Amino acid sequence: MPYRYVVKWNKAPPESIRVEAWPRDRSLALPEEKHKPSFTIGRLKGTRTIMLWHLVDDLASRYGSTTKRQTKTIDLPPDDIQAIADAYRLGLAAAALNHIKSEEAAEHTFRYITRATQEEIWFWASKYLGVVDEAIKTQRVVEALCIISNASR
C-alpha cells in the first residue's frame, strides 16, 4: 500500500476523531501532500465521538500511540492488512456518523459497520471515497448504509 494510516483523537472539547492517509514515503508525496494528508477516510466531531472511543482505545492498545498536547495519535503499521482494515472501518464509521442526523439511524449504522466483514468495509469505503465510481455522492452511500442496517424502519 502506498499510504500509511494515522488516527488522530482529541478528547478535549471539541472532541474529534480523524482517520487520515499519508504518503508512505516523503519521496512519493505530491507537493501539496508534504504537510497534509493525501486524503481523509473519515472524521467526526462532537458528542458522537463517544460511540467510537472503544474502537480507538482498542487500536491504541494494539498498535501504540503518542500524545501531543491533547491529541492522541496512532500510527498504524503500513504492511499490516488488519490494521489497514481497522483504519477503514473506523474512518467509515466516523464518516457515516458525521452525516446521519437521526440517533437511531446512527446507532443501527454504527452497529452494522462494527460487525461487517472486511470485504464489506472495503466495498463501502471505496464507494464513500469515490474510488470505484466518482459519480456517487457520499450522502447516497450513507443512505444506503442506513437502509442495509435497517435504520430506516
ZAGU-711327 format. One record per atom (N, C-alpha, C, O): x, y, z negated; atom name. Coordinates in Angstrom, 3 decimals. Example, Ala and Ser with C-alpha at 12.3 -4.5 7.8 and 13.67 -1.06 7.14 Angstrom:
2
TIPA          X          Y          Z   atome
TIPA     13.190     -5.690     -7.800       N
TIPA     12.300     -4.500     -7.800      CA
TIPA     13.200     -3.300     -7.800       C
TIPA     14.236     -3.319     -8.465       O
TIPA     12.850     -2.250     -7.080       N
TIPA     13.670     -1.060     -7.140      CA
TIPA     12.900      0.030     -7.870       C
TIPA     13.409      1.138     -8.039       O
***
This chain:
153
TIPA          X          Y          Z   atome
TIPA      0.839     -1.177      0.000       N
TIPA      0.000      0.000      0.000      CA
TIPA      0.889      1.246      0.000       C
TIPA      1.875      1.299     -0.735       O
TIPA      0.554      2.241      0.808       N
TIPA      1.388      3.437      0.878      CA
TIPA      1.106      4.448     -0.233       C
TIPA      1.676      5.539     -0.230       O
TIPA      0.243      4.104     -1.175       N
TIPA     -0.120      5.040     -2.228      CA
TIPA      0.198      4.468     -3.601       C
TIPA      0.285      3.256     -3.796       O
TIPA      0.368      5.380     -4.534       N
TIPA      0.405      4.999     -5.945      CA
TIPA     -0.807      5.676     -6.577       C
TIPA     -1.130      6.822     -6.265       O
TIPA     -1.459      4.957     -7.456       N
TIPA     -2.719      5.431     -8.013      CA
TIPA     -2.513      5.897     -9.441       C
TIPA     -1.832      5.248    -10.234       O
TIPA     -3.115      7.036     -9.753       N
TIPA     -2.948      7.673    -11.052      CA
TIPA     -4.330      8.003    -11.613       C
TIPA     -5.189      8.550    -10.921       O
TIPA     -4.518      7.657    -12.877       N
TIPA     -5.750      8.000    -13.588      CA
TIPA     -5.400      9.096    -14.579       C
TIPA     -4.469      8.948    -15.370       O
TIPA     -6.146     10.197    -14.540       N
TIPA     -5.943     11.294    -15.487      CA
TIPA     -7.217     11.466    -16.302       C
TIPA     -8.316     11.582    -15.760       O
TIPA     -7.039     11.478    -17.604       N
TIPA     -8.169     11.511    -18.519      CA
TIPA     -7.937     12.607    -19.539       C
TIPA     -6.939     12.595    -20.260       O
TIPA     -8.852     13.547    -19.599       N
TIPA     -8.787     14.635    -20.561      CA
TIPA     -9.992     14.506    -21.486       C
TIPA    -11.132     14.681    -21.055       O
TIPA     -9.737     14.198    -22.768       N
TIPA    -10.827     14.004    -23.716      CA
TIPA    -11.321     15.314    -24.326       C
TIPA    -12.455     15.397    -24.797       O
TIPA    -10.475     16.324    -24.316       N
TIPA    -10.865     17.601    -24.909      CA
TIPA    -11.809     18.333    -23.960       C
TIPA    -11.715     18.181    -22.742       O
TIPA    -12.711     19.120    -24.518       N
TIPA    -13.637     19.849    -23.645      CA
TIPA    -12.894     20.764    -22.678       C
TIPA    -11.972     21.459    -23.104       O
TIPA    -13.245     20.794    -21.432       N
TIPA    -14.243     19.948    -20.787      CA
TIPA    -13.650     18.563    -20.489       C
TIPA    -12.583     18.447    -19.886       O
TIPA    -14.348     17.542    -20.916       N
TIPA    -13.893     16.176    -20.708      CA
TIPA    -13.899     15.864    -19.207       C
TIPA    -14.816     16.254    -18.485       O
TIPA    -12.861     15.155    -18.753       N
TIPA    -12.813     14.813    -17.331      CA
TIPA    -11.997     13.552    -17.113       C
TIPA    -11.101     13.219    -17.889       O
TIPA    -12.334     12.865    -16.036       N
TIPA    -11.601     11.690    -15.583      CA
TIPA    -11.431     11.836    -14.079       C
TIPA    -12.389     12.117    -13.359       O
TIPA    -10.186     11.641    -13.605       N
TIPA     -9.892     11.695    -12.175      CA
TIPA     -9.072     10.473    -11.803       C
TIPA     -8.199     10.044    -12.558       O
TIPA     -9.358      9.917    -10.638       N
TIPA     -8.557      8.835    -10.090      CA
TIPA     -7.999      9.346     -8.764       C
TIPA     -8.745      9.615     -7.822       O
TIPA     -6.675      9.475     -8.710       N
TIPA     -6.020     10.091     -7.561      CA
TIPA     -5.089      9.099     -6.873       C
TIPA     -4.555      8.182     -7.497       O
TIPA     -4.910      9.309     -5.568       N
TIPA     -3.963      8.521     -4.783      CA
TIPA     -2.863      9.465     -4.299       C
TIPA     -3.123     10.420     -3.568       O
TIPA     -1.648      9.183     -4.717       N
TIPA     -0.486      9.970     -4.339      CA
TIPA      0.363      9.170     -3.364       C
TIPA      0.323      7.940     -3.394       O
TIPA      1.133      9.829     -2.499       N
TIPA      2.041      9.074     -1.634      CA
TIPA      2.998      8.247     -2.492       C
TIPA      3.493      8.716     -3.517       O
TIPA      3.246      7.037     -2.066       N
TIPA      4.089      6.125     -2.844      CA
TIPA      5.521      6.648     -2.954       C
TIPA      6.186      6.461     -3.972       O
TIPA      5.974      7.293     -1.908       N
TIPA      7.340      7.821     -1.881      CA
TIPA      7.266      9.266     -1.396       C
TIPA      6.474      9.586     -0.510       O
TIPA      8.082     10.126     -1.969       N
TIPA      8.046     11.540     -1.562      CA
TIPA      8.384     11.720     -0.088       C
TIPA      7.945     12.683      0.540       O
TIPA      9.163     10.795      0.463       N
TIPA      9.507     10.912      1.882      CA
TIPA      8.294     10.633      2.780       C
TIPA      8.280     11.050      3.938       O
TIPA      7.294      9.944      2.266       N
TIPA      6.078      9.665      3.025      CA
TIPA      5.049     10.783      2.922       C
TIPA      4.072     10.799      3.670       O
TIPA      5.261     11.705      2.010       N
TIPA      4.284     12.763      1.756      CA
TIPA      4.305     13.822      2.855       C
TIPA      5.364     14.227      3.334       O
TIPA      3.123     14.251      3.233       N
TIPA      2.992     15.384      4.136      CA
TIPA      3.305     16.647      3.350       C
TIPA      3.277     16.613      2.120       O
TIPA      3.603     17.766      4.014       N
TIPA      3.919     18.991      3.271      CA
TIPA      2.852     19.409      2.270       C
TIPA      3.178     19.890      1.185       O
TIPA      1.569     19.231      2.624       N
TIPA      0.505     19.616      1.697      CA
TIPA      0.318     18.610      0.566       C
TIPA     -0.434     18.881     -0.371       O
TIPA      0.986     17.452      0.628       N
TIPA      0.866     16.431     -0.405      CA
TIPA      2.030     16.440     -1.396       C
TIPA      2.144     15.533     -2.220       O
TIPA      2.872     17.426     -1.327       N
TIPA      4.037     17.469     -2.227      CA
TIPA      3.628     17.701     -3.679       C
TIPA      4.224     17.130     -4.592       O
TIPA      2.613     18.537     -3.894       N
TIPA      2.224     18.893     -5.257      CA
TIPA      0.762     18.589     -5.566       C
TIPA      0.239     19.014     -6.596       O
TIPA      0.106     17.854     -4.676       N
TIPA     -1.270     17.457     -4.937      CA
TIPA     -1.503     16.082     -4.314       C
TIPA     -0.764     15.673     -3.418       O
TIPA     -2.521     15.374     -4.781       N
TIPA     -2.739     14.009     -4.287      CA
TIPA     -3.174     13.979     -2.827       C
TIPA     -3.701     14.957     -2.297       O
TIPA     -2.939     12.827     -2.187       N
TIPA     -3.390     12.631     -0.808      CA
TIPA     -4.909     12.663     -0.760       C
TIPA     -5.497     13.278      0.130       O
TIPA     -5.543     11.997     -1.724       N
TIPA     -6.991     12.042     -1.843      CA
TIPA     -7.383     11.644     -3.259       C
TIPA     -6.612     11.013     -3.982       O
TIPA     -8.578     12.019     -3.632       N
TIPA     -9.124     11.663     -4.934      CA
TIPA    -10.238     10.652     -4.707       C
TIPA    -11.184     10.909     -3.963       O
TIPA    -10.113      9.502     -5.356       N
TIPA    -11.133      8.467     -5.209      CA
TIPA    -12.416      8.920     -5.887       C
TIPA    -13.501      8.802     -5.318       O
TIPA    -12.294      9.432     -7.088       N
TIPA    -13.469      9.900     -7.803      CA
TIPA    -13.086     10.769     -8.975       C
TIPA    -11.983     10.670     -9.513       O
TIPA    -14.008     11.616     -9.360       N
TIPA    -13.797     12.485    -10.521      CA
TIPA    -15.122     12.688    -11.214       C
TIPA    -16.188     12.646    -10.599       O
TIPA    -15.026     12.909    -12.514       N
TIPA    -16.224     13.111    -13.313      CA
TIPA    -15.887     14.074    -14.436       C
TIPA    -14.851     13.939    -15.086       O
TIPA    -16.758     15.044    -14.666       N
TIPA    -16.606     15.992    -15.763      CA
TIPA    -17.867     15.970    -16.601       C
TIPA    -18.963     15.723    -16.098       O
TIPA    -17.698     16.232    -17.884       N
TIPA    -18.851     16.365    -18.758      CA
TIPA    -19.080     15.165    -19.649       C
TIPA    -18.194     14.334    -19.845       O
TIPA    -20.283     15.091    -20.184       N
TIPA    -20.592     14.084    -21.200      CA
TIPA    -20.661     12.663    -20.652       C
TIPA    -20.485     11.710    -21.411       O
TIPA    -20.912     12.498    -19.367       N
TIPA    -20.976     11.143    -18.809      CA
TIPA    -19.619     10.439    -18.805       C
TIPA    -19.551      9.231    -18.581       O
TIPA    -18.556     11.173    -19.046       N
TIPA    -17.240     10.521    -19.113      CA
TIPA    -17.197      9.480    -20.221       C
TIPA    -16.390      8.552    -20.171       O
TIPA    -18.059      9.628    -21.219       N
TIPA    -18.123      8.660    -22.316      CA
TIPA    -18.397      7.263    -21.772       C
TIPA    -17.894      6.279    -22.316       O
TIPA    -19.186      7.165    -20.709       N
TIPA    -19.505      5.868    -20.125      CA
TIPA    -18.253      5.164    -19.587       C
TIPA    -18.218      3.936    -19.510       O
TIPA    -17.238      5.931    -19.219       N
TIPA    -16.034      5.362    -18.608      CA
TIPA    -14.882      5.187    -19.592       C
TIPA    -13.844      4.636    -19.226       O
TIPA    -15.041      5.640    -20.817       N
TIPA    -13.939      5.597    -21.773      CA
TIPA    -13.372      4.202    -21.965       C
TIPA    -12.154      4.027    -21.989       O
TIPA    -14.242      3.206    -22.102       N
TIPA    -13.717      1.861    -22.354      CA
TIPA    -12.929      1.335    -21.149       C
TIPA    -11.975      0.578    -21.327       O
TIPA    -13.309      1.722    -19.930       N
TIPA    -12.547      1.316    -18.749      CA
TIPA    -11.164      1.961    -18.738       C
TIPA    -10.170      1.312    -18.414       O
TIPA    -11.110      3.236    -19.092       N
TIPA     -9.830      3.942    -19.114      CA
TIPA     -8.951      3.408    -20.249       C
TIPA     -7.747      3.222    -20.067       O
TIPA     -9.543      3.163    -21.407       N
TIPA     -8.779      2.581    -22.520      CA
TIPA     -8.207      1.219    -22.143       C
TIPA     -7.067      0.905    -22.487       O
TIPA     -8.989      0.416    -21.445       N
TIPA     -8.522     -0.893    -21.007      CA
TIPA     -7.332     -0.745    -20.053       C
TIPA     -6.341     -1.464    -20.184       O
TIPA     -7.425      0.171    -19.107       N
TIPA     -6.315      0.414    -18.179      CA
TIPA     -5.074      0.899    -18.923       C
TIPA     -3.958      0.475    -18.622       O
TIPA     -5.272      1.784    -19.890       N
TIPA     -4.137      2.309    -20.664      CA
TIPA     -3.461      1.206    -21.466       C
TIPA     -2.235      1.183    -21.575       O
TIPA     -4.241      0.298    -22.025       N
TIPA     -3.636     -0.782    -22.817      CA
TIPA     -2.910     -1.783    -21.920       C
TIPA     -1.901     -2.355    -22.334       O
TIPA     -3.401     -2.005    -20.707       N
TIPA     -2.749     -2.956    -19.800      CA
TIPA     -1.532     -2.385    -19.093       C
TIPA     -0.542     -3.092    -18.908       O
TIPA     -1.583     -1.112    -18.692       N
TIPA     -0.536     -0.546    -17.852      CA
TIPA      0.266      0.555    -18.526       C
TIPA      1.231      1.053    -17.946       O
TIPA     -0.107      0.940    -19.721       N
TIPA      0.602      2.003    -20.416      CA
TIPA      0.148      3.376    -19.967       C
TIPA     -0.431      3.532    -18.892       O
TIPA      0.415      4.360    -20.793       N
TIPA      0.014      5.720    -20.460      CA
TIPA      0.978      6.711    -21.086       C
TIPA      1.731      6.388    -22.005       O
TIPA      0.933      7.917    -20.564       N
TIPA      1.683      9.024    -21.141      CA
TIPA      0.693     10.130    -21.453       C
TIPA     -0.339     10.260    -20.794       O
TIPA      1.010     10.914    -22.451       N
TIPA      0.135     12.016    -22.832      CA
TIPA      0.918     13.312    -22.747       C
TIPA      2.000     13.440    -23.320       O
TIPA      0.358     14.268    -22.026       N
TIPA      0.947     15.595    -21.915      CA
TIPA     -0.147     16.585    -22.251       C
TIPA     -1.166     16.662    -21.566       O
TIPA      0.075     17.339    -23.312       N
TIPA     -0.948     18.216    -23.886      CA
TIPA     -2.142     17.353    -24.269       C
TIPA     -2.021     16.508    -25.156       O
TIPA     -3.288     17.538    -23.630       N
TIPA     -4.457     16.739    -23.987      CA
TIPA     -4.882     15.806    -22.856       C
TIPA     -5.995     15.278    -22.867       O
TIPA     -3.997     15.604    -21.883       N
TIPA     -4.313     14.751    -20.746      CA
TIPA     -3.517     13.462    -20.816       C
TIPA     -2.288     13.470    -20.886       O
TIPA     -4.244     12.354    -20.795       N
TIPA     -3.622     11.033    -20.759      CA
TIPA     -3.496     10.640    -19.294       C
TIPA     -4.466     10.717    -18.540       O
TIPA     -2.293     10.216    -18.889       N
TIPA     -2.037      9.823    -17.510      CA
TIPA     -1.635      8.358    -17.464       C
TIPA     -0.766      7.917    -18.217       O
TIPA     -2.271      7.612    -16.580       N
TIPA     -1.971      6.201    -16.397      CA
TIPA     -1.468      6.025    -14.971       C
TIPA     -2.218      6.231    -14.017       O
TIPA     -0.203      5.643    -14.822       N
TIPA      0.371      5.338    -13.511      CA
TIPA      0.209      3.845    -13.278       C
TIPA      0.826      3.033    -13.968       O
TIPA     -0.613      3.487    -12.314       N
TIPA     -0.884      2.085    -12.044      CA
TIPA      0.212      1.499    -11.151       C
TIPA      0.714      2.191    -10.265       O
TIPA      0.589      0.241    -11.370       N
TIPA      1.633     -0.381    -10.546      CA
TIPA      1.212     -0.420     -9.076       C
TIPA      0.122     -0.896     -8.760       O
TIPA      2.061      0.072     -8.180       N
TIPA      1.661      0.173     -6.767      CA
TIPA      1.538     -1.163     -6.046       C
TIPA      0.876     -1.229     -5.010       O
TIPA      2.151     -2.227     -6.553       N
TIPA      2.096     -3.523     -5.874      CA
TIPA      1.117     -4.501     -6.517       C
TIPA      0.992     -5.635     -6.056       O
TIPA      0.437     -4.089     -7.548       N
TIPA     -0.485     -4.959     -8.266      CA
TIPA     -1.894     -4.769     -7.694       C
TIPA     -2.525     -3.735     -7.914       O
TIPA     -2.379     -5.771     -6.962       N
TIPA     -3.687     -5.680     -6.321      CA
TIPA     -4.798     -5.481     -7.347       C
TIPA     -5.744     -4.733     -7.098       O
TIPA     -4.691     -6.138     -8.491       N
TIPA     -5.714     -6.000     -9.533      CA
TIPA     -5.744     -4.566    -10.071       C
TIPA     -6.819     -4.024    -10.327       O
TIPA     -4.575     -3.952    -10.243       N
TIPA     -4.509     -2.570    -10.724      CA
TIPA     -5.131     -1.613     -9.707       C
TIPA     -5.828     -0.670    -10.078       O
TIPA     -4.876     -1.861     -8.437       N
TIPA     -5.441     -1.017     -7.389      CA
TIPA     -6.963     -1.186     -7.347       C
TIPA     -7.697     -0.211     -7.190       O
TIPA     -7.429     -2.429     -7.488       N
TIPA     -8.875     -2.677     -7.523      CA
TIPA     -9.506     -1.984     -8.723       C
TIPA    -10.606     -1.442     -8.616       O
TIPA     -8.821     -1.996     -9.867       N
TIPA     -9.323     -1.301    -11.059      CA
TIPA     -9.403      0.205    -10.817       C
TIPA    -10.344      0.860    -11.267       O
TIPA     -8.418      0.752    -10.107       N
TIPA     -8.431      2.177     -9.792      CA
TIPA     -9.637      2.521     -8.925       C
TIPA    -10.325      3.511     -9.175       O
TIPA     -9.892      1.702     -7.905       N
TIPA    -11.034      1.961     -7.032      CA
TIPA    -12.352      1.762     -7.771       C
TIPA    -13.305      2.503     -7.531       O
TIPA    -12.427      0.785     -8.660       N
TIPA    -13.650      0.565     -9.442      CA
TIPA    -13.934      1.779    -10.331       C
TIPA    -15.060      2.275    -10.372       O
TIPA    -12.910      2.251    -11.038       N
TIPA    -13.066      3.413    -11.910      CA
TIPA    -13.388      4.666    -11.095       C
TIPA    -14.253      5.452    -11.482       O
TIPA    -12.701      4.852     -9.977       N
TIPA    -12.952      6.011     -9.131      CA
TIPA    -14.346      6.014     -8.547       C
TIPA    -15.007      7.052     -8.505       O
TIPA    -14.797      4.851     -8.093       N
TIPA    -16.150      4.745     -7.546      CA
TIPA    -17.197      5.006     -8.618       C
TIPA    -18.199      5.673     -8.363       O
TIPA    -16.967      4.483     -9.811       N
TIPA    -17.898      4.728    -10.922      CA
TIPA    -17.951      6.220    -11.252       C
TIPA    -19.031      6.777    -11.447       O
TIPA    -16.795      6.860    -11.315       N
TIPA    -16.756      8.294    -11.618      CA
TIPA    -17.471      9.094    -10.536       C
TIPA    -18.240     10.007    -10.836       O
TIPA    -17.214      8.748     -9.276       N
TIPA    -17.855      9.470     -8.173      CA
TIPA    -19.369      9.294     -8.194       C
TIPA    -20.116     10.254     -8.003       O
TIPA    -19.816      8.066     -8.427       N
TIPA    -21.259      7.807     -8.448      CA
TIPA    -21.917      8.543     -9.606       C
TIPA    -22.953      9.183     -9.423       O
TIPA    -21.329      8.460    -10.793       N
TIPA    -21.909      9.127    -11.958      CA
TIPA    -21.912     10.642    -11.791       C
TIPA    -22.759     11.327    -12.364       O
TIPA    -20.986     11.161    -11.023       N
TIPA    -20.919     12.596    -10.768      CA
TIPA    -22.091     13.065     -9.901       C
TIPA    -22.563     14.192    -10.055       O
TIPA    -22.561     12.207     -8.994       N
TIPA    -23.620     12.597     -8.062      CA
TIPA    -25.026     12.262     -8.528       C
TIPA    -25.982     12.910     -8.101       O
TIPA    -25.177     11.269     -9.390       N
TIPA    -26.504     10.805     -9.792      CA
TIPA    -27.085     11.739    -10.850       C
TIPA    -26.404     12.098    -11.811       O
TIPA    -28.322     12.123    -10.672       N
TIPA    -28.978     13.044    -11.609      CA
TIPA    -29.662     12.319    -12.763       C
TIPA    -29.533     12.740    -13.913       O
TIPA    -30.373     11.258    -12.486       N
TIPA    -31.152     10.539    -13.492      CA
TIPA    -30.249      9.710    -14.404       C
TIPA    -29.334      9.028    -13.941       O
TIPA    -30.521      9.781    -15.702       N
TIPA    -29.732      8.998    -16.667      CA
TIPA    -29.952      7.503    -16.469       C
TIPA    -29.009      6.717    -16.573       O
TIPA    -31.189      7.106    -16.184       N
TIPA    -31.486      5.691    -15.977      CA
TIPA    -30.782      5.167    -14.729       C
TIPA    -30.209      4.077    -14.751       O
TIPA    -30.822      5.929    -13.651       N
TIPA    -30.145      5.525    -12.420      CA
TIPA    -28.637      5.456    -12.639       C
TIPA    -27.972      4.559    -12.121       O
TIPA    -28.100      6.398    -13.403       N
TIPA    -26.666      6.391    -13.690      CA
TIPA    -26.275      5.132    -14.459       C
TIPA    -25.251      4.511    -14.172       O
TIPA    -27.088      4.768    -15.423       N
TIPA    -26.805      3.576    -16.233      CA
TIPA    -26.857      2.303    -15.389       C
TIPA    -25.977      1.450    -15.502       O
TIPA    -27.881      2.168    -14.546       N
TIPA    -28.008      0.987    -13.690      CA
TIPA    -26.850      0.902    -12.689       C
TIPA    -26.275     -0.167    -12.483       O
TIPA    -26.521      2.023    -12.080       N
TIPA    -25.445      2.041    -11.091      CA
TIPA    -24.104      1.740    -11.751       C
TIPA    -23.291      1.004    -11.191       O
TIPA    -23.869      2.294    -12.916       N
TIPA    -22.633      2.020    -13.645      CA
TIPA    -22.528      0.527    -13.972       C
TIPA    -21.468     -0.076    -13.807       O
TIPA    -23.614     -0.056    -14.429       N
TIPA    -23.626     -1.486    -14.750      CA
TIPA    -23.319     -2.316    -13.498       C
TIPA    -22.569     -3.289    -13.565       O
TIPA    -23.899     -1.930    -12.363       N
TIPA    -23.639     -2.648    -11.108      CA
TIPA    -22.159     -2.551    -10.731       C
TIPA    -21.540     -3.555    -10.380       O
TIPA    -21.598     -1.351    -10.803       N
TIPA    -20.206     -1.160    -10.398      CA
TIPA    -19.250     -1.934    -11.306       C
TIPA    -18.265     -2.495    -10.827       O
TIPA    -19.528     -1.969    -12.598       N
TIPA    -18.627     -2.684    -13.508      CA
TIPA    -18.707     -4.194    -13.331       C
TIPA    -17.759     -4.905    -13.662       O
TIPA    -19.828     -4.694    -12.811       N
TIPA    -19.993     -6.143    -12.628      CA
TIPA    -19.763     -6.594    -11.187       C
TIPA    -19.732     -7.796    -10.924       O
TIPA    -19.604     -5.671    -10.260       N
TIPA    -19.454     -6.012     -8.843      CA
TIPA    -18.143     -6.748     -8.595       C
TIPA    -17.172     -6.593     -9.335       O
TIPA    -18.142     -7.549     -7.539       N
TIPA    -16.921     -8.255     -7.159      CA
TIPA    -15.914     -7.266     -6.574       C
TIPA    -16.257     -6.140     -6.213       O
TIPA    -14.693     -7.709     -6.494       N
TIPA    -13.638     -6.864     -5.946      CA
TIPA    -13.943     -6.490     -4.492       C
TIPA    -13.683     -5.361     -4.076       O
TIPA    -14.484     -7.416     -3.731       N
TIPA    -14.814     -7.154     -2.328      CA
TIPA    -15.896     -6.087     -2.208       C
TIPA    -15.833     -5.239     -1.318       O
TIPA    -16.890     -6.122     -3.098       N
TIPA    -17.939     -5.107     -3.082      CA
TIPA    -17.362     -3.727     -3.400       C
TIPA    -17.753     -2.729     -2.795       O
TIPA    -16.439     -3.680     -4.342       N
TIPA    -15.809     -2.402     -4.697      CA
TIPA    -15.039     -1.847     -3.505       C
TIPA    -15.139     -0.658     -3.205       O
TIPA    -14.263     -2.705     -2.813       N
TIPA    -13.527     -2.240     -1.626      CA
TIPA    -14.500     -1.695     -0.590       C
TIPA    -14.259     -0.646      0.008       O
TIPA    -15.604     -2.415     -0.380       N
TIPA    -16.596     -2.007      0.618      CA
TIPA    -17.185     -0.643      0.277       C
TIPA    -17.169      0.268      1.106       O
TIPA    -17.704     -0.501     -0.940       N
TIPA    -18.365      0.742     -1.324      CA
TIPA    -17.389      1.903     -1.392       C
TIPA    -17.733      3.023     -1.016       O
TIPA    -16.179      1.651     -1.866       N
TIPA    -15.188      2.731     -1.927      CA
TIPA    -14.804      3.191     -0.523       C
TIPA    -14.638      4.388     -0.290       O
TIPA    -14.661      2.259      0.409       N
TIPA    -14.322      2.643      1.777      CA
TIPA    -15.459      3.434      2.416       C
TIPA    -15.207      4.374      3.170       O
TIPA    -16.698      3.069      2.129       N
TIPA    -17.837      3.840      2.629      CA
TIPA    -17.852      5.234      2.003       C
TIPA    -18.043      6.233      2.696       O
TIPA    -17.649      5.288      0.688       N
TIPA    -17.696      6.565     -0.021      CA
TIPA    -16.595      7.513      0.474       C
TIPA    -16.832      8.708      0.653       O
TIPA    -15.401      6.977      0.691       N
TIPA    -14.279      7.810      1.117      CA
TIPA    -14.281      8.102      2.616       C
TIPA    -13.475      8.898      3.096       O
TIPA    -15.188      7.456      3.356       N
TIPA    -15.272      7.708      4.795      CA
TIPA    -14.213      6.987      5.597       C
TIPA    -13.893      7.407      6.709       O
TIPA    -13.655      5.904      5.058       N
TIPA    -12.621      5.156      5.763      CA
TIPA    -13.225      4.373      6.916       C
TIPA    -12.649      4.344      8.003       O
TIPA    -14.362      3.744      6.707       N
TIPA    -14.992      2.897      7.713      CA
TIPA    -15.767      3.727      8.722       C
TIPA    -15.642      3.510      9.927       O
TIPA    -16.558      4.665      8.252       N
TIPA    -17.401      5.457      9.132      CA
TIPA    -17.488      6.868      8.557       C
TIPA    -18.100      7.084      7.511       O
TIPA    -16.878      7.817      9.240       N
TIPA    -16.849      9.184      8.737      CA
TIPA    -18.202      9.875      8.794       C
TIPA    -18.396     10.909      8.156       O
TIPA    -19.141      9.315      9.550       N
TIPA    -20.449      9.960      9.698      CA
TIPA    -21.334      9.762      8.468       C
TIPA    -22.321     10.478      8.297       O
TIPA    -20.992      8.795      7.608       N
TIPA    -21.812      8.532      6.431      CA
TIPA    -21.507      9.570      5.361       C
TIPA    -20.346      9.792      5.016       O
TIPA    -22.524     10.189      4.849       N
TIPA    -22.357     11.201      3.801      CA
TIPA    -22.257     10.517      2.448       C
TIPA    -22.872      9.474      2.225       O
TIPA    -21.484     11.103      1.549       N
TIPA    -21.265     10.498      0.237      CA
TIPA    -22.574     10.341     -0.531       C
TIPA    -22.745      9.362     -1.257       O
TIPA    -23.486     11.274     -0.384       N
TIPA    -24.757     11.187     -1.103      CA
TIPA    -25.552      9.957     -0.662       C
TIPA    -26.234      9.341     -1.480       O
TIPA    -25.472      9.597      0.608       N
TIPA    -26.176      8.400      1.094      CA
TIPA    -25.561      7.129      0.518       C
TIPA    -26.273      6.165      0.236       O
TIPA    -24.251      7.124      0.344       N
TIPA    -23.585      5.964     -0.265      CA
TIPA    -24.038      5.820     -1.714       C
TIPA    -24.320      4.710     -2.167       O
TIPA    -24.108      6.926     -2.440       N
TIPA    -24.562      6.889     -3.830      CA
TIPA    -26.018      6.444     -3.905       C
TIPA    -26.377      5.667     -4.790       O
TIPA    -26.858      6.921     -2.994       N
TIPA    -28.253      6.479     -2.962      CA
TIPA    -28.346      4.979     -2.708       C
TIPA    -29.165      4.294     -3.321       O
TIPA    -27.511      4.467     -1.808       N
TIPA    -27.505      3.030     -1.534      CA
TIPA    -27.068      2.246     -2.758       C
TIPA    -27.627      1.188     -3.049       O
TIPA    -26.076      2.750     -3.479       N
TIPA    -25.654      2.101     -4.726      CA
TIPA    -26.793      2.074     -5.738       C
TIPA    -26.976      1.081     -6.442       O
TIPA    -27.545      3.140     -5.813       N
TIPA    -28.695      3.197     -6.727      CA
TIPA    -29.745      2.165     -6.340       C
TIPA    -30.308      1.493     -7.204       O
TIPA    -30.006      2.042     -5.058       N
TIPA    -31.012      1.077     -4.594      CA
TIPA    -30.558     -0.349     -4.890       C
TIPA    -31.347     -1.157     -5.381       O
TIPA    -29.319     -0.663     -4.603       N
TIPA    -28.818     -2.010     -4.847      CA
TIPA    -28.822     -2.351     -6.312       C
TIPA    -29.064     -3.500     -6.681       O
TIPA    -28.558     -1.372     -7.156       N
TIPA    -28.510     -1.637     -8.601      CA
TIPA    -29.891     -1.599     -9.258       C
TIPA    -29.993     -1.648    -10.484       O
TIPA    -30.958     -1.511     -8.449       N
TIPA    -32.334     -1.468     -8.940      CA
TIPA    -32.621     -0.212     -9.757       C
TIPA    -33.525     -0.209    -10.593       O
TIPA    -31.875      0.829     -9.528       N
TIPA    -32.074      2.070    -10.269      CA
TIPA    -33.269      2.848     -9.761       C
TIPA    -33.732      3.774    -10.429       O
TIPA    -33.777      2.493     -8.597       N
TIPA    -34.872      3.270     -8.035      CA
TIPA    -36.227      2.874     -8.606       C
TIPA    -37.230      3.516     -8.294       O
TIPA    -36.284      1.862     -9.412       N
TIPA    -37.558      1.408     -9.977      CA
TIPA    -38.104      2.355    -10.993       C
TIPA    -39.171      2.108    -11.556       O
***
